[in-house]
């Protein structure tokens, strides 16, 4: 099948997607490149144009070349030309299951989880419920109407978009006046509020292997720059440390890895995922599962692959094989 890297998208994380596409192209130089612009148009772009974009985390990519049309037309073309889509996309419609459903309806194979698992994992409230069913510990949710009382009880809260990545829109609630910003943000999208859990930030990738077994990659310890692990800390701040393998006690690492596999399995994820945790004084607490984690050269999942001794290109070939098998079924 014709391998095509689809990147860009309409979400807030489209800048990260361009950096992921650069890493994907380096590993799959023969794959064609389709850029999905934020106006929903899809463009065939050259490798030279992609690689010439020097500051992907800060500046928007400007496509040049053939315009294929809106996304639905591009997917129709992918189906007719027997293309396999290597998804270098993150967040929004690209990760909430809608894009995956559009591909599945057309029989277009793609890397990563299917529509149902993507939709479930993207909803942090539902994902926590399913993780709890699998025996994974997660923080209790707090209704916005109860936030003031919860603040008095817990001393500190955290609020984040219920159905999007946590790189944007994260609020630390330390006083009543902080709730004003959360209420304003909640007018345009649903927010999840939780007690703030003090501890070490951690993340753990899961990889589906050729025989269908699931491999937990080495957990990563995150020491963020001041202000928390938001977009700036993840991609721009030089003071953020990402230590792989993390400096956790063996039992803590084992629990993180086991919980990441449980979350992947109970949500029905396919191919690969990455789950985030806080390691509190009494052990790891699950936060969320990402079905299309970043794949940039500096991203967490590729770092874990490297620590496991798995070459990025081998990982991609394995994901492509899984996608092809899924269509043949």
C-alpha positions, -999 to +999 in steps of 0.1 A: +000+000+000+011+036-006+023+049+028+013+085+034+022+106+065-008+127+075+000+156+097-011+191+108-048+191+117-072+216+132-064+212+169-043+233+192-015+207+188-010+211+151+024+227+156+036+196+175+022+175+146+046+192+121+076+183+143+063+147+145+060+146+107+096+156+104+107+127+126+083+103+107+097+114+074+133+108+086+124+072+094+101+067+064+117+088+036+096+071+008+063+079+024+043+107+008+033+137+028-002+151+032-007+183+053-041+189+068-045+226+073-065+243+100-091+254+073-098+216+067-080+216+034-054+188+027-023+195+006+004+172-009+037+187+002+073+180-005+099+167+019+120+197+011+092+220+023+087+200+055+123+198+064+129+235+057+104+245+084+129+252+111+108+262+141+077+239+141+069+244+178+066+282+173+056+289+137+027+276+117+036+255+086+025+271+053+017+245+027+026+249-010+019+225-038-011+204-048-044+211-029-064+178-026-094+194-011-112+191+022-104+161+045-133+140+033-121+143-003-086+134+008-098+103+026-119+093-004-087+096-025-068+076+001-093+048-002-093+048-041-055+048-042-050+022-015-031+044+008-021+036+044-021+067+066+007+070+091-008+094+116+015+122+128-015+140+143-024+150+179-055+162+197-089+174+186-107+156+158-075+138+149-074+120+183-110+119+196-121+091+172-137+112+145-109+109+120-105+072+128-143+067+122-140+084+088-111+062+079-128+030+091-160+037+071-139+040+039-116+010+047-085+033+049-059+017+072-042+040+097-017+037+125-028+039+161-060+031+179-094+027+163-124+051+166-140+036+197-108+034+218-097+069+206-130+084+216-130+068+250-094+077+259-099+113+248-126+118+273-107+120+306-138+114+328-147+082+309-111+071+307-107+074+344-139+053+349-126+025+327-091+026+343-108+022+376-127-008+363-092-023+355-080-017+390-060+015+382-061+042+408-073+076+396-082+109+413-119+117+420-135+143+398-151+174+412-181+192+397-176+229+390-205+238+413-187+220+441-152+234+434-153+261+461-161+236+488-135+211+474-109+239+475-116+244+512-113+207+518-082+199+497-064+233+498-055+231+461-072+219+429-062+214+393-085+220+362-080+208+326-100+204+295-120+172+298-116+163+261-083+175+249-046+173+257-033+189+289-007+210+271-032+239+269-058+252+292-044+239+325-053+258+357-039+255+391-065+266+417-049+279+448-076+305+459-112+313+452-103+339+426-086+313+405-120+297+400-131+327+379-107+318+351-119+282+352-156+292+350-148+315+320-130+287+302-158+262+310-182+284+290-166+271+257-156+236+267-161+210+294-135+211+322-124+183+346-115+194+381-095+172+405-078+175+438-042+186+433-019+156+440+016+164+450+042+141+436+065+132+407+051+134+372+056+102+352+046+087+319+047+052+305+044+040+269+028+007+258+036-010+226+016-037+209+039-063+194+036-085+163+021-114+183-005-091+199+012-090+233+016-057+251+050-044+262+053-016+288+082+007+280+105+021+307+086+048+327+099+083+323+103+108+352+094+144+343+109+173+362+091+203+347+102+238+344+085+263+368+048+265+361+040+229+354+043+206+325+024+227+299+032+234+262+061+257+271+076+233+295+072+204+271+085+219+239+103+252+246+118+253+281+153+240+283+151+235+321+125+207+318+141+173+325+128+140+311+147+111+328+144+077+311+143+053+328+129+073+357+145+072+391+117+052+407+119+024+432+115-010+413+081-016+428+069+019+417+082+014+382+065-020+380+032-006+392+034+023+366+041-002+338+013-026+349-012+002+352-003+016+317-009-018+302-042-022+321-053+012+308-043+004+272-061-029+274-094-018+291-098+011+266-092-012+237-062+007+224-043-006+194-007-003+184+007+021+210-003+045+237+012+065+265-004+070+299+004+098+324+007+094+362+015+113+393+037+093+417+023+104+451+037+094+485+014+063+485+020+053+449+011+061+413-021+077+403-035+076+368-042+108+349-049+101+313-041+079+282-028+094+250-036+074+218-016+096+195+013+108+217+040+130+203+065+114+180+090+143+176+127+137+181+123+152+216+091+134+225+086+111+254+075+080+235+105+078+212+128+083+242+112+053+259+116+032+227+153+041+227+157+031+263+140-002+255+164-007+226+138-004+199+147+016+168+121+042+158+120+029+123+113-006+135+085+007+157+069+024+127+072-007+105+055-027+133+027-001+135+022-002+097+020-040+097-006-039+125-027-013+105-025-035+074-036-066+093-065-047+108-079-039+073-074-075+060-096-087+089 
